[in-house]
């Protein structure tokens, strides 16, 4: 990051008022200008370019990007707020009191869940009298090869 600071401090670097949103900048200078707290490095910008979120131009073996491209990258990288997995009341809303006549339990049902439950019930219900699976002759002595021992 020292190199980026040196680039930004050099006298031959254009002044900030001459750098527009679409001015091609080397990655070190672009990182220093777009992230003055030095939290983004050249390797971080290259990584985002490899992921397809940052437009990088390679001219004569040198990588360039623009401040506008970094802004577009930032919009692609924004973390969306996670929606609640439960049906609980959001933190910024006050829960309302329930009336005595209000029903508790499942208010809305998912048709797929109901269909699955109906199929499960049908599958688990016996469909009629089933025949015995036991052999009719269970006498051990009647089986071939059974030897009786005298006690």
Rosetta constraint file for C-alpha pairs under 8 A:
AtomPair CA 1 CA 5 HARMONIC 6.43 0.50
AtomPair CA 1 CA 28 HARMONIC 7.47 0.50
AtomPair CA 1 CA 32 HARMONIC 7.94 0.50
AtomPair CA 1 CA 38 HARMONIC 7.23 0.50
AtomPair CA 1 CA 41 HARMONIC 6.89 0.50
AtomPair CA 2 CA 6 HARMONIC 6.15 0.50
AtomPair CA 3 CA 7 HARMONIC 6.11 0.50
AtomPair CA 3 CA 28 HARMONIC 7.24 0.50
AtomPair CA 4 CA 8 HARMONIC 6.17 0.50
AtomPair CA 4 CA 28 HARMONIC 4.87 0.50
AtomPair CA 4 CA 29 HARMONIC 5.27 0.50
AtomPair CA 4 CA 31 HARMONIC 7.66 0.50
AtomPair CA 4 CA 32 HARMONIC 5.88 0.50
AtomPair CA 5 CA 9 HARMONIC 6.11 0.50
AtomPair CA 5 CA 29 HARMONIC 7.78 0.50
AtomPair CA 5 CA 32 HARMONIC 6.83 0.50
AtomPair CA 6 CA 10 HARMONIC 6.01 0.50
AtomPair CA 7 CA 13 HARMONIC 6.93 0.50
AtomPair CA 7 CA 28 HARMONIC 7.93 0.50
AtomPair CA 7 CA 29 HARMONIC 6.41 0.50
AtomPair CA 8 CA 13 HARMONIC 6.63 0.50
AtomPair CA 8 CA 29 HARMONIC 6.42 0.50
AtomPair CA 8 CA 32 HARMONIC 7.42 0.50
AtomPair CA 8 CA 33 HARMONIC 7.97 0.50
AtomPair CA 9 CA 13 HARMONIC 7.55 0.50
AtomPair CA 14 CA 18 HARMONIC 6.17 0.50
AtomPair CA 14 CA 19 HARMONIC 6.86 0.50
AtomPair CA 15 CA 19 HARMONIC 6.83 0.50
AtomPair CA 19 CA 23 HARMONIC 5.90 0.50
AtomPair CA 20 CA 67 HARMONIC 7.73 0.50
AtomPair CA 21 CA 66 HARMONIC 6.26 0.50
AtomPair CA 21 CA 67 HARMONIC 5.05 0.50
AtomPair CA 21 CA 68 HARMONIC 4.90 0.50
AtomPair CA 22 CA 66 HARMONIC 5.27 0.50
AtomPair CA 22 CA 67 HARMONIC 6.53 0.50
AtomPair CA 22 CA 68 HARMONIC 5.96 0.50
AtomPair CA 22 CA 69 HARMONIC 7.91 0.50
AtomPair CA 23 CA 66 HARMONIC 5.66 0.50
AtomPair CA 23 CA 67 HARMONIC 7.43 0.50
AtomPair CA 24 CA 64 HARMONIC 5.65 0.50
AtomPair CA 24 CA 65 HARMONIC 5.39 0.50
AtomPair CA 24 CA 66 HARMONIC 5.04 0.50
AtomPair CA 25 CA 29 HARMONIC 6.27 0.50
AtomPair CA 25 CA 30 HARMONIC 5.61 0.50
AtomPair CA 25 CA 64 HARMONIC 5.10 0.50
AtomPair CA 25 CA 65 HARMONIC 5.41 0.50
AtomPair CA 25 CA 66 HARMONIC 5.81 0.50
AtomPair CA 25 CA 67 HARMONIC 7.98 0.50
AtomPair CA 26 CA 30 HARMONIC 6.09 0.50
AtomPair CA 26 CA 62 HARMONIC 7.41 0.50
AtomPair CA 26 CA 63 HARMONIC 5.94 0.50
AtomPair CA 26 CA 64 HARMONIC 4.48 0.50
AtomPair CA 26 CA 65 HARMONIC 6.47 0.50
AtomPair CA 27 CA 31 HARMONIC 5.94 0.50
AtomPair CA 27 CA 42 HARMONIC 5.62 0.50
AtomPair CA 27 CA 45 HARMONIC 7.11 0.50
AtomPair CA 27 CA 63 HARMONIC 6.33 0.50
AtomPair CA 27 CA 64 HARMONIC 5.66 0.50
AtomPair CA 27 CA 65 HARMONIC 6.32 0.50
AtomPair CA 28 CA 32 HARMONIC 6.24 0.50
AtomPair CA 28 CA 41 HARMONIC 7.11 0.50
AtomPair CA 28 CA 42 HARMONIC 5.48 0.50
AtomPair CA 29 CA 33 HARMONIC 6.11 0.50
AtomPair CA 30 CA 34 HARMONIC 5.87 0.50
AtomPair CA 30 CA 65 HARMONIC 7.00 0.50
AtomPair CA 30 CA 66 HARMONIC 6.91 0.50
AtomPair CA 30 CA 67 HARMONIC 6.61 0.50
AtomPair CA 31 CA 35 HARMONIC 5.60 0.50
AtomPair CA 31 CA 36 HARMONIC 7.74 0.50
AtomPair CA 31 CA 38 HARMONIC 7.49 0.50
AtomPair CA 31 CA 40 HARMONIC 5.91 0.50
AtomPair CA 31 CA 41 HARMONIC 6.05 0.50
AtomPair CA 31 CA 42 HARMONIC 6.56 0.50
AtomPair CA 31 CA 45 HARMONIC 7.50 0.50
AtomPair CA 32 CA 36 HARMONIC 5.37 0.50
AtomPair CA 32 CA 37 HARMONIC 7.96 0.50
AtomPair CA 32 CA 38 HARMONIC 6.29 0.50
AtomPair CA 32 CA 40 HARMONIC 7.77 0.50
AtomPair CA 34 CA 67 HARMONIC 6.73 0.50
AtomPair CA 34 CA 70 HARMONIC 7.43 0.50
AtomPair CA 35 CA 39 HARMONIC 6.27 0.50
AtomPair CA 35 CA 40 HARMONIC 6.09 0.50
AtomPair CA 40 CA 44 HARMONIC 6.02 0.50
AtomPair CA 40 CA 45 HARMONIC 7.21 0.50
AtomPair CA 41 CA 45 HARMONIC 6.43 0.50
AtomPair CA 42 CA 46 HARMONIC 6.20 0.50
AtomPair CA 43 CA 47 HARMONIC 6.03 0.50
AtomPair CA 44 CA 48 HARMONIC 6.31 0.50
AtomPair CA 45 CA 49 HARMONIC 6.18 0.50
AtomPair CA 45 CA 54 HARMONIC 7.25 0.50
AtomPair CA 46 CA 50 HARMONIC 6.19 0.50
AtomPair CA 46 CA 56 HARMONIC 8.00 0.50
AtomPair CA 47 CA 51 HARMONIC 6.34 0.50
AtomPair CA 48 CA 52 HARMONIC 6.34 0.50
AtomPair CA 48 CA 53 HARMONIC 5.44 0.50
AtomPair CA 48 CA 54 HARMONIC 5.52 0.50
AtomPair CA 48 CA 73 HARMONIC 7.86 0.50
AtomPair CA 49 CA 53 HARMONIC 5.68 0.50
AtomPair CA 49 CA 54 HARMONIC 4.41 0.50
AtomPair CA 49 CA 55 HARMONIC 6.06 0.50
AtomPair CA 49 CA 56 HARMONIC 6.23 0.50
AtomPair CA 50 CA 54 HARMONIC 7.86 0.50
AtomPair CA 53 CA 72 HARMONIC 7.87 0.50
AtomPair CA 53 CA 73 HARMONIC 5.22 0.50
AtomPair CA 53 CA 76 HARMONIC 6.73 0.50
AtomPair CA 53 CA 77 HARMONIC 7.88 0.50
AtomPair CA 54 CA 65 HARMONIC 7.99 0.50
AtomPair CA 54 CA 69 HARMONIC 6.15 0.50
AtomPair CA 54 CA 70 HARMONIC 6.47 0.50
AtomPair CA 54 CA 72 HARMONIC 7.48 0.50
AtomPair CA 54 CA 73 HARMONIC 5.27 0.50
AtomPair CA 55 CA 65 HARMONIC 6.37 0.50
AtomPair CA 55 CA 69 HARMONIC 5.94 0.50
AtomPair CA 56 CA 63 HARMONIC 6.32 0.50
AtomPair CA 56 CA 64 HARMONIC 5.62 0.50
AtomPair CA 56 CA 65 HARMONIC 4.99 0.50
AtomPair CA 57 CA 63 HARMONIC 5.62 0.50
AtomPair CA 57 CA 64 HARMONIC 5.05 0.50
AtomPair CA 57 CA 65 HARMONIC 6.20 0.50
AtomPair CA 58 CA 62 HARMONIC 5.35 0.50
AtomPair CA 58 CA 63 HARMONIC 4.55 0.50
AtomPair CA 58 CA 64 HARMONIC 6.25 0.50
AtomPair CA 59 CA 63 HARMONIC 6.57 0.50
AtomPair CA 59 CA 64 HARMONIC 7.62 0.50
AtomPair CA 65 CA 69 HARMONIC 6.52 0.50
AtomPair CA 65 CA 70 HARMONIC 7.58 0.50
AtomPair CA 66 CA 70 HARMONIC 6.44 0.50
AtomPair CA 67 CA 71 HARMONIC 6.28 0.50
AtomPair CA 68 CA 72 HARMONIC 6.30 0.50
AtomPair CA 69 CA 73 HARMONIC 6.14 0.50
AtomPair CA 70 CA 74 HARMONIC 6.11 0.50
AtomPair CA 71 CA 75 HARMONIC 6.36 0.50
AtomPair CA 72 CA 76 HARMONIC 6.37 0.50
AtomPair CA 73 CA 77 HARMONIC 6.17 0.50
AtomPair CA 74 CA 78 HARMONIC 6.22 0.50
AtomPair CA 84 CA 88 HARMONIC 7.87 0.50
AtomPair CA 89 CA 93 HARMONIC 6.51 0.50
AtomPair CA 89 CA 94 HARMONIC 7.63 0.50
AtomPair CA 89 CA 95 HARMONIC 6.61 0.50
AtomPair CA 98 CA 102 HARMONIC 6.62 0.50
AtomPair CA 109 CA 113 HARMONIC 7.46 0.50
AtomPair CA 109 CA 114 HARMONIC 7.25 0.50
AtomPair CA 110 CA 114 HARMONIC 6.36 0.50
AtomPair CA 111 CA 115 HARMONIC 6.14 0.50
AtomPair CA 112 CA 116 HARMONIC 6.11 0.50
AtomPair CA 113 CA 117 HARMONIC 6.15 0.50
AtomPair CA 114 CA 118 HARMONIC 6.19 0.50
AtomPair CA 115 CA 119 HARMONIC 6.22 0.50
AtomPair CA 116 CA 120 HARMONIC 6.12 0.50
AtomPair CA 117 CA 121 HARMONIC 6.15 0.50
AtomPair CA 118 CA 122 HARMONIC 6.24 0.50
AtomPair CA 119 CA 123 HARMONIC 6.07 0.50
AtomPair CA 120 CA 124 HARMONIC 6.11 0.50
AtomPair CA 121 CA 125 HARMONIC 6.22 0.50
AtomPair CA 137 CA 142 HARMONIC 7.91 0.50
AtomPair CA 139 CA 143 HARMONIC 7.04 0.50
AtomPair CA 140 CA 146 HARMONIC 6.90 0.50
AtomPair CA 141 CA 146 HARMONIC 5.64 0.50
AtomPair CA 141 CA 147 HARMONIC 7.35 0.50
AtomPair CA 141 CA 148 HARMONIC 7.26 0.50
AtomPair CA 142 CA 146 HARMONIC 7.29 0.50
